[in-house]
Amino acid sequence: VQLQAFGGGLVQAGDSLRLSCAASGRPFSSYHMGWFRQAPGKEREFVAAISWSGGITYYADSVKGRFTISRDNAKNTVYLQMSSLKPEDTAVYYCAAHVGALRSGTYYSNYGMDYWGKGTQVTVSS
């Protein structure tokens, strides 16, 4: 599967931004999807994940209540709606896909997913 994230940009603290990730290749509905981010000098961090049907979601504590992951299987696209953005949300955001059984957010935080796309930069100014 090929993944391409887009929608990043420069915003101010408190603003909202929506990231999108378009997938191609195998049937999109066969993948669980996720978002990760990596800030300069830091390790990759799990942000959110969503099951193939969209019925189950996981979030990192740092974004819970502010970010919402969703997907549109008809459009082969997964979204990350980010609200109340903070400077510490500044990072390159990556979408990823996982095949097989849905894992927990802790698992994805520790082991990542199977396929990765190119990231999109999100910069939040104070």
C-alpha positions in Angstrom: 0.0 0.0 0.0 1.2 3.5 -0.8 0.4 6.3 1.7 0.6 10.0 1.3 -0.2 12.4 4.1 -1.0 16.1 3.4 -2.6 19.1 4.9 0.1 20.2 7.2 1.1 23.8 7.7 1.9 26.7 10.0 -0.8 27.6 12.5 -1.0 29.5 15.7 -1.6 28.0 19.1 -5.3 27.3 19.6 -6.0 26.8 15.9 -7.3 23.7 14.2 -6.0 21.7 11.3 -7.1 18.6 9.4 -4.6 16.2 8.0 -5.5 13.7 5.3 -3.8 10.5 4.2 -4.7 9.0 0.8 -4.0 5.3 0.3 -3.6 3.2 -2.8 -2.9 -0.4 -3.5 -4.7 -3.1 -1.6 -8.3 -2.5 -0.6 -8.2 0.3 2.0 -10.8 -1.3 4.2 -8.4 -4.2 4.9 -6.1 -1.9 6.9 -6.3 -0.5 10.3 -4.8 3.0 10.1 -2.8 5.3 12.3 -1.1 8.6 12.8 2.3 9.1 14.3 4.5 12.1 14.7 8.1 12.9 15.2 9.4 16.2 16.5 13.0 17.3 15.9 15.4 15.4 18.2 12.7 13.2 19.5 11.6 9.6 18.8 8.5 8.8 16.8 5.4 9.1 18.8 2.0 7.3 18.4 -0.9 9.7 18.0 -4.0 7.8 17.1 -5.3 4.7 15.4 -8.6 3.5 13.9 -9.9 0.1 13.1 -10.7 -0.9 9.5 -14.4 -0.2 10.1 -13.9 3.0 12.0 -15.6 1.6 15.0 -12.6 1.5 17.3 -10.2 4.3 17.9 -7.2 4.8 20.2 -5.5 8.0 21.2 -2.3 9.0 22.9 -3.0 10.7 26.2 -1.3 13.9 24.9 -3.9 14.4 22.2 -7.0 12.8 23.7 -9.9 15.2 23.6 -8.2 17.5 21.1 -7.6 15.2 18.1 -10.0 13.0 16.2 -9.1 10.3 13.8 -11.7 9.2 11.2 -11.7 7.4 7.9 -13.7 7.3 4.7 -13.3 3.9 3.1 -15.1 4.9 0.0 -12.4 7.6 -0.5 -9.5 5.5 0.7 -8.6 8.3 3.1 -7.9 8.6 6.8 -8.1 12.0 8.6 -6.7 13.5 11.7 -8.7 16.5 12.9 -6.5 18.5 15.3 -8.0 21.2 17.5 -6.7 23.4 20.3 -3.2 23.0 18.8 -0.2 23.6 21.1 3.4 24.4 20.2 4.4 20.9 21.5 2.2 19.4 18.7 4.8 20.7 16.2 6.2 17.7 14.4 6.2 15.8 11.1 3.1 13.7 11.0 3.0 10.3 9.3 0.1 8.1 8.5 0.6 4.3 8.7 -1.3 1.1 8.0 -1.5 -2.1 9.8 -2.6 -5.5 8.4 -4.0 -8.4 10.5 -5.7 -8.2 13.8 -6.3 -4.8 15.4 -3.7 -4.1 18.2 -4.0 -1.8 21.1 -2.7 1.8 21.2 0.1 0.6 23.5 1.2 -1.9 21.0 1.2 0.6 18.2 3.1 3.0 20.4 5.8 0.4 21.0 6.0 -1.3 17.6 4.5 1.0 15.1 2.6 -0.3 12.0 3.5 -2.2 8.8 3.4 0.5 6.1 4.4 4.1 6.3 3.8 7.1 4.2 5.8 10.3 3.7 5.1 12.8 6.4 3.6 16.3 6.4 5.0 19.1 8.6 2.8 20.7 11.2 4.2 23.8 13.0 2.3 25.5 15.8 3.5 28.9 16.8 2.9 30.3 20.3 
